[in-house]
């Protein structure tokens, strides 16, 4: 059974990695990005909820006495 020749694997993987890196750099460099993004201020609308006006107590089922 013949042996698998792996002597060229290193240069193949290295050249593929360098090529993919160069292609990604070219692809990213072709993109256009906004130079100075501005902050958009939005005002939140305050709604009146009936439960905000009164105090309510929330009971956890684990804290209730066993029956």
Backbone as CSV, one residue per row, in Angstrom:
resi,resn,N_x,N_y,N_z,CA_x,CA_y,CA_z,C_x,C_y,C_z
1,UNK,0.852,-1.175,0.000,0.000,0.000,0.000,0.900,1.240,0.000
2,UNK,0.693,2.156,-0.952,1.598,3.315,-1.054,1.365,4.312,0.080
3,UNK,2.420,4.999,0.436,2.352,6.028,1.465,1.747,7.308,0.887
4,UNK,1.042,8.060,1.726,0.470,9.318,1.297,1.542,10.403,1.383
5,UNK,1.777,11.071,0.276,2.824,12.105,0.228,2.268,13.400,0.809
6,UNK,2.764,13.782,1.968,2.290,15.002,2.635,3.312,16.129,2.562
7,UNK,4.296,16.005,1.722,5.352,17.013,1.675,4.862,18.348,1.116
8,UNK,3.809,18.338,0.305,3.321,19.590,-0.289,2.152,20.194,0.485
9,UNK,1.715,19.544,1.554,0.557,20.042,2.288,0.822,21.387,2.938
10,UNK,2.011,21.577,3.491,2.306,22.824,4.193,2.226,24.013,3.246
11,UNK,2.858,23.935,2.106,2.854,25.065,1.161,1.449,25.267,0.585
12,UNK,0.676,24.203,0.433,-0.693,24.322,-0.089,-1.584,25.043,0.921
13,UNK,-1.499,24.625,2.172,-2.317,25.257,3.211,-1.877,26.705,3.432
14,UNK,-0.582,26.941,3.444,-0.072,28.298,3.645,-0.496,29.226,2.513
15,UNK,-0.363,28.785,1.277,-0.745,29.639,0.148,-2.253,29.865,0.113
16,UNK,-3.041,28.853,0.487,-4.493,29.030,0.529,-4.887,30.044,1.602
17,UNK,-4.245,29.973,2.752,-4.546,30.904,3.839,-4.185,32.328,3.446
18,UNK,-3.029,32.513,2.841,-2.610,33.862,2.418,-3.551,34.395,1.350
19,UNK,-3.956,33.543,0.417,-4.879,33.974,-0.641,-6.231,34.373,-0.063
20,UNK,-6.764,33.568,0.856,-8.047,33.915,1.472,-7.947,35.203,2.274
21,UNK,-6.838,35.402,2.978,-6.652,36.631,3.734,-6.614,37.845,2.802
22,UNK,-5.890,37.728,1.690,-5.799,38.840,0.736,-7.158,39.129,0.110
23,UNK,-7.903,38.093,-0.228,-9.228,38.310,-0.822,-10.182,38.977,0.166
24,UNK,-10.138,38.570,1.421,-11.003,39.191,2.431,-10.612,40.652,2.657
25,UNK,-9.307,40.944,2.655,-8.871,42.324,2.812,-9.350,43.187,1.645
26,UNK,-9.276,42.651,0.442,-9.768,43.393,-0.721,-11.272,43.608,-0.641
27,UNK,-11.991,42.588,-0.221,-13.453,42.696,-0.120,-13.843,43.742,0.920
28,UNK,-13.165,43.730,2.059,-13.483,44.697,3.116,-13.083,46.114,2.699
29,UNK,-11.980,46.244,1.986,-11.526,47.585,1.590,-12.439,48.220,0.544
30,UNK,-13.212,47.404,-0.173,-14.138,47.944,-1.177,-15.423,48.472,-0.552
31,UNK,-15.685,48.107,0.700,-16.910,48.551,1.351,-16.800,50.018,1.741
32,UNK,-17.938,50.675,1.774,-17.963,52.068,2.216,-18.655,52.138,3.565
33,UNK,-18.042,52.850,4.485,-18.564,53.014,5.818,-18.838,54.494,6.061
34,UNK,-19.827,54.842,6.870,-20.059,56.262,7.185,-18.863,56.834,7.945
35,UNK,-18.498,58.056,7.589,-17.313,58.650,8.195,-17.552,59.033,9.644
36,UNK,-18.628,59.752,9.902,-18.901,60.145,11.280,-20.373,59.878,11.587
37,UNK,-20.666,58.775,12.184,-22.064,58.494,12.517,-22.556,59.455,13.591
38,UNK,-23.735,59.953,13.383,-24.296,60.888,14.352,-25.248,60.146,15.294
39,UNK,-25.304,60.629,16.504,-26.172,60.023,17.504,-27.582,60.562,17.325
40,UNK,-28.527,59.670,17.254,-29.920,60.075,17.098,-30.585,59.985,18.465
41,UNK,-31.056,61.108,18.940,-31.716,61.149,20.234,-33.206,60.901,20.045
42,UNK,-33.707,59.966,20.768,-35.137,59.676,20.701,-35.737,59.890,22.075
43,UNK,-36.906,60.474,22.087,-37.600,60.698,23.341,-38.570,59.553,23.578
44,UNK,-38.511,59.012,24.768,-39.457,57.950,25.090,-40.751,58.578,25.580
45,UNK,-41.838,58.020,25.114,-43.134,58.542,25.515,-43.528,57.917,26.839
46,UNK,-43.902,58.743,27.789,-44.305,58.265,29.100,-45.791,57.974,29.074
47,UNK,-46.132,56.727,29.375,-47.543,56.348,29.428,-47.938,56.167,30.882
48,UNK,-49.154,56.567,31.166,-49.668,56.423,32.522,-50.319,55.060,32.674
49,UNK,-49.769,54.273,33.568,-50.322,52.956,33.844,-50.981,52.981,35.217
50,UNK,-52.125,52.331,35.350,-52.813,52.377,36.638,-52.018,51.721,37.762
51,UNK,-51.172,50.741,37.443,-50.430,50.074,38.505,-49.232,50.878,38.984
52,UNK,-48.878,51.944,38.285,-47.778,52.771,38.748,-48.225,53.729,39.850
53,UNK,-49.510,53.944,39.980,-50.004,54.898,40.948,-50.186,54.292,42.332
54,UNK,-50.331,53.007,42.415,-50.566,52.395,43.713,-49.517,51.323,43.982
55,UNK,-49.324,51.059,45.265,-48.343,50.067,45.690,-48.981,48.697,45.648
56,UNK,-48.289,47.761,45.035,-48.795,46.395,44.995,-47.735,45.467,45.554
57,UNK,-48.188,44.399,46.164,-47.274,43.429,46.730,-47.371,42.147,45.924
58,UNK,-46.211,41.596,45.587,-46.169,40.372,44.805,-45.782,39.241,45.749
59,UNK,-46.592,38.208,45.758,-46.334,37.062,46.607,-45.665,35.959,45.794
60,UNK,-44.570,35.457,46.318,-43.918,34.326,45.681,-44.588,33.048,46.181
61,UNK,-44.906,32.112,45.305,-45.544,30.865,45.746,-44.677,30.076,46.735
62,UNK,-43.374,30.222,46.687,-42.513,29.484,47.577,-42.532,30.063,48.993
63,UNK,-42.930,31.332,49.128,-42.943,31.955,50.444,-44.272,31.772,51.182
64,UNK,-45.288,31.292,50.496,-46.586,31.103,51.132,-46.526,29.916,52.104
65,UNK,-47.343,29.987,53.132,-47.379,28.914,54.109,-47.983,27.654,53.508
66,UNK,-47.462,26.491,53.896,-48.075,25.271,53.366,-49.474,25.066,53.934
67,UNK,-50.334,24.534,53.131,-51.735,24.389,53.566,-52.110,22.966,53.819
